Amino acid sequence: MKYSMRTLLVLAGLISSTTLFAQIKVTTQISSDASTGKQLIQAMVTGGSGQYSYAWGLSTPGVVPPNTASEFLLAPAQEAEYIVFVRDKQTGVSAYTTVVVKTLAVNEKHILRMPGEGKLNLGYSATGSN
């Protein structure tokens, strides 16, 4: 079989573009709400077909909510390392990354009330000379 130079270049272009198309990269981002202690973990994927499946897990002991979405909301009781596996549904290529999630100190407002507060009656007497 004899191929022309143009055919070879087109085939080489298809192979390299398919390889680039198939590669994916996954990163994570955490958004926190200090008033509730909740944290939103998001997996962001670049490359591939744009149609992905997600699977979350833990690298450290703990409980992961069953989740196949690109993000989930949690209020961790202890520091934990989460891992997300991403698979391109069309090409079958996969990637993963890990993220350490720390617990947040929740900002709480405390109001102290003293007994009898609001009804303060002061009585006094004074004696003296001018």
Phi and psi in degrees as GROMACS dihedral restraints (atoms count N, CA, C in turn):
[ dihedral_restraints ]
;  ai    aj    ak    al  type     phi  dphi    fc
    3     4     5     6     1  -118.7    20    10
    4     5     6     7     1   128.5    20    10
    6     7     8     9     1  -113.1    20    10
    7     8     9    10     1   145.9    20    10
    9    10    11    12     1   -80.0    20    10
   10    11    12    13     1   164.3    20    10
   12    13    14    15     1   -61.0    20    10
   13    14    15    16     1   -37.7    20    10
   15    16    17    18     1   -63.8    20    10
   16    17    18    19     1   -43.3    20    10
   18    19    20    21     1   -62.2    20    10
   19    20    21    22     1   -42.8    20    10
   21    22    23    24     1   -63.6    20    10
   22    23    24    25     1   -40.2    20    10
   24    25    26    27     1   -66.3    20    10
   25    26    27    28     1   -40.2    20    10
   27    28    29    30     1   -64.4    20    10
   28    29    30    31     1   -44.6    20    10
   30    31    32    33     1   -63.1    20    10
   31    32    33    34     1   -41.8    20    10
   33    34    35    36     1   -63.3    20    10
   34    35    36    37     1   -39.6    20    10
   36    37    38    39     1   -64.5    20    10
   37    38    39    40     1   -41.2    20    10
   39    40    41    42     1   -64.3    20    10
   40    41    42    43     1   -42.0    20    10
   42    43    44    45     1   -65.3    20    10
   43    44    45    46     1   -45.9    20    10
   45    46    47    48     1   -68.8    20    10
   46    47    48    49     1   -37.0    20    10
   48    49    50    51     1   -70.7    20    10
   49    50    51    52     1   -33.2    20    10
   51    52    53    54     1   -66.3    20    10
   52    53    54    55     1   -40.1    20    10
   54    55    56    57     1   -64.4    20    10
   55    56    57    58     1   -43.8    20    10
   57    58    59    60     1   -66.1    20    10
   58    59    60    61     1   -38.7    20    10
   60    61    62    63     1   -63.6    20    10
   61    62    63    64     1   -34.9    20    10
   63    64    65    66     1   -78.5    20    10
   64    65    66    67     1   -24.1    20    10
   66    67    68    69     1   -74.2    20    10
   67    68    69    70     1   136.6    20    10
   69    70    71    72     1  -130.1    20    10
   70    71    72    73     1   155.7    20    10
   72    73    74    75     1  -134.9    20    10
   73    74    75    76     1   135.9    20    10
   75    76    77    78     1  -120.3    20    10
   76    77    78    79     1   135.7    20    10
   78    79    80    81     1  -131.0    20    10
   79    80    81    82     1   165.2    20    10
   81    82    83    84     1  -124.7    20    10
   82    83    84    85     1   157.0    20    10
   84    85    86    87     1  -140.1    20    10
   85    86    87    88     1   140.7    20    10
   87    88    89    90     1  -118.6    20    10
   88    89    90    91     1   130.1    20    10
   90    91    92    93     1  -113.9    20    10
   91    92    93    94     1   131.9    20    10
   93    94    95    96     1  -118.8    20    10
   94    95    96    97     1   148.7    20    10
   96    97    98    99     1  -120.9    20    10
   97    98    99   100     1   101.6    20    10
   99   100   101   102     1   -64.6    20    10
  100   101   102   103     1   -23.4    20    10
  102   103   104   105     1   -74.2    20    10
  103   104   105   106     1   -26.1    20    10
  105   106   107   108     1  -113.2    20    10
  106   107   108   109     1   -18.1    20    10
  108   109   110   111     1    81.8    20    10
  109   110   111   112     1     3.4    20    10
  111   112   113   114     1   -84.7    20    10
  112   113   114   115     1   147.7    20    10
  114   115   116   117     1  -132.6    20    10
  115   116   117   118     1   136.5    20    10
  117   118   119   120     1  -103.1    20    10
  118   119   120   121     1   119.4    20    10
  120   121   122   123     1  -103.1    20    10
  121   122   123   124     1   126.2    20    10
  123   124   125   126     1  -120.7    20    10
  124   125   126   127     1   137.3    20    10
  126   127   128   129     1  -101.0    20    10
  127   128   129   130     1   127.7    20    10
  129   130   131   132     1  -115.8    20    10
  130   131   132   133     1   128.2    20    10
  132   133   134   135     1  -116.6    20    10
  133   134   135   136     1   137.3    20    10
  135   136   137   138     1  -121.2    20    10
  136   137   138   139     1   148.5    20    10
  138   139   140   141     1    88.6    20    10
  139   140   141   142     1  -179.7    20    10
  141   142   143   144     1    72.4    20    10
  142   143   144   145     1  -161.6    20    10
  144   145   146   147     1   -84.5    20    10
  145   146   147   148     1   -19.3    20    10
  147   148   149   150     1    96.9    20    10
  148   149   150   151     1    -5.9    20    10
  150   151   152   153     1  -112.2    20    10
  151   152   153   154     1   109.0    20    10
  153   154   155   156     1  -124.8    20    10
  154   155   156   157     1   156.4    20    10
  156   157   158   159     1  -116.0    20    10
  157   158   159   160     1   148.6    20    10
  159   160   161   162     1  -124.5    20    10
  160   161   162   163     1   145.6    20    10
  162   163   164   165     1  -142.5    20    10
  163   164   165   166     1   122.8    20    10
  165   166   167   168     1  -101.8    20    10
  166   167   168   169     1   149.6    20    10
  168   169   170   171     1  -153.7    20    10
  169   170   171   172     1  -178.5    20    10
  171   172   173   174     1  -120.5    20    10
  172   173   174   175     1   137.9    20    10
  174   175   176   177     1   -88.2    20    10
  175   176   177   178     1   -19.2    20    10
  177   178   179   180     1  -116.9    20    10
  178   179   180   181     1   160.4    20    10
  180   181   182   183     1   -58.7    20    10
  181   182   183   184     1   141.7    20    10
  183   184   185   186     1   155.5    20    10
  184   185   186   187     1  -173.5    20    10
  186   187   188   189     1  -116.7    20    10
  187   188   189   190     1   129.3    20    10
  189   190   191   192     1  -106.9    20    10
  190   191   192   193     1   130.6    20    10
  192   193   194   195     1   -64.8    20    10
  193   194   195   196     1   140.7    20    10
  195   196   197   198     1   -60.0    20    10
  196   197   198   199     1   121.7    20    10
  198   199   200   201     1  -153.1    20    10
  199   200   201   202     1   128.6    20    10
  201   202   203   204     1  -119.8    20    10
  202   203   204   205     1    17.7    20    10
  204   205   206   207     1   -94.7    20    10
  205   206   207   208     1   172.4    20    10
  207   208   209   210     1   -77.6    20    10
  208   209   210   211     1    -6.7    20    10
  210   211   212   213     1  -152.1    20    10
  211   212   213   214     1   158.9    20    10
  213   214   215   216     1  -153.4    20    10
  214   215   216   217     1   155.4    20    10
  216   217   218   219     1  -107.3    20    10
  217   218   219   220     1   133.0    20    10
  219   220   221   222     1  -148.2    20    10
  220   221   222   223     1   162.7    20    10
  222   223   224   225     1  -125.6    20    10
  223   224   225   226     1    87.8    20    10
  225   226   227   228     1   -66.9    20    10
  226   227   228   229     1   138.9    20    10
  228   229   230   231     1   -85.9    20    10
  229   230   231   232     1   -20.3    20    10
  231   232   233   234     1  -149.2    20    10
  232   233   234   235     1   162.5    20    10
  234   235   236   237     1   -62.8    20    10
  235   236   237   238     1   138.0    20    10
  237   238   239   240     1  -148.5    20    10
  238   239   240   241     1   152.4    20    10
  240   241   242   243     1  -106.4    20    10
  241   242   243   244     1   115.9    20    10
  243   244   245   246     1   -97.3    20    10
  244   245   246   247     1   151.6    20    10
  246   247   248   249     1  -128.4    20    10
  247   248   249   250     1   138.7    20    10
  249   250   251   252     1  -123.4    20    10
  250   251   252   253     1   128.2    20    10
  252   253   254   255     1  -102.6    20    10
  253   254   255   256     1   132.0    20    10
  255   256   257   258     1  -122.6    20    10
  256   257   258   259     1   135.2    20    10
  258   259   260   261     1  -127.2    20    10
  259   260   261   262     1   131.1    20    10
  261   262   263   264     1   -75.4    20    10
  262   263   264   265     1   119.4    20    10
  264   265   266   267     1   -65.9    20    10
  265   266   267   268     1   -27.8    20    10
  267   268   269   270     1   -88.1    20    10
  268   269   270   271     1   -41.9    20    10
  270   271   272   273     1   -97.7    20    10
  271   272   273   274     1   -18.8    20    10
  273   274   275   276     1    82.0    20    10
  274   275   276   277     1    -2.2    20    10
  276   277   278   279     1   -71.0    20    10
  277   278   279   280     1   142.5    20    10
  279   280   281   282     1  -130.4    20    10
  280   281   282   283     1   161.6    20    10
  282   283   284   285     1  -152.1    20    10
  283   284   285   286     1   162.4    20    10
  285   286   287   288     1  -148.2    20    10
  286   287   288   289     1   163.6    20    10
  288   289   290   291     1  -152.3    20    10
  289   290   291   292     1   163.4    20    10
  291   292   293   294     1  -120.7    20    10
  292   293   294   295     1   157.8    20    10
  294   295   296   297     1  -147.9    20    10
  295   296   297   298     1   135.9    20    10
  297   298   299   300     1   -93.0    20    10
  298   299   300   301     1   126.8    20    10
  300   301   302   303     1  -112.3    20    10
  301   302   303   304     1   124.6    20    10
  303   304   305   306     1  -103.5    20    10
  304   305   306   307     1   155.3    20    10
  306   307   308   309     1   -72.4    20    10
  307   308   309   310     1   151.7    20    10
  309   310   311   312     1  -106.3    20    10
  310   311   312   313     1   145.3    20    10
  312   313   314   315     1   -80.4    20    10
  313   314   315   316     1   119.1    20    10
  315   316   317   318     1   -78.2    20    10
  316   317   318   319     1   130.2    20    10
  318   319   320   321     1   -78.3    20    10
  319   320   321   322     1   110.1    20    10
  321   322   323   324     1  -116.8    20    10
  322   323   324   325     1   145.5    20    10
  324   325   326   327     1  -104.4    20    10
  325   326   327   328     1   126.8    20    10
  327   328   329   330     1  -113.5    20    10
  328   329   330   331     1   134.6    20    10
  330   331   332   333     1  -112.3    20    10
  331   332   333   334     1   122.9    20    10
  333   334   335   336     1   -97.5    20    10
  334   335   336   337     1   128.9    20    10
  336   337   338   339     1  -118.9    20    10
  337   338   339   340     1   130.6    20    10
  339   340   341   342     1   -88.6    20    10
  340   341   342   343     1   148.9    20    10
  342   343   344   345     1   -57.3    20    10
  343   344   345   346     1   133.5    20    10
  345   346   347   348     1    80.2    20    10
  346   347   348   349     1     5.9    20    10
  348   349   350   351     1   -62.2    20    10
  349   350   351   352     1   137.3    20    10
  351   352   353   354     1   101.9    20    10
  352   353   354   355     1   -26.4    20    10
  354   355   356   357     1  -124.3    20    10
  355   356   357   358     1    76.8    20    10
  357   358   359   360     1   -99.5    20    10
  358   359   360   361     1   111.8    20    10
  360   361   362   363     1  -109.1    20    10
  361   362   363   364     1   120.2    20    10
  363   364   365   366     1  -109.6    20    10
  364   365   366   367     1   129.1    20    10
  366   367   368   369     1  -119.2    20    10
  367   368   369   370     1   138.4    20    10
  369   370   371   372     1  -150.9    20    10
  370   371   372   373     1   159.5    20    10
  372   373   374   375     1  -138.7    20    10
  373   374   375   376     1   149.2    20    10
  375   376   377   378     1  -137.8    20    10
  376   377   378   379     1   140.9    20    10
  378   379   380   381     1  -130.4    20    10
  379   380   381   382     1   147.4    20    10
  381   382   383   384     1   174.4    20    10
  382   383   384   385     1   177.5    20    10
  384   385   386   387     1  -124.0    20    10
  385   386   387   388     1   153.3    20    10
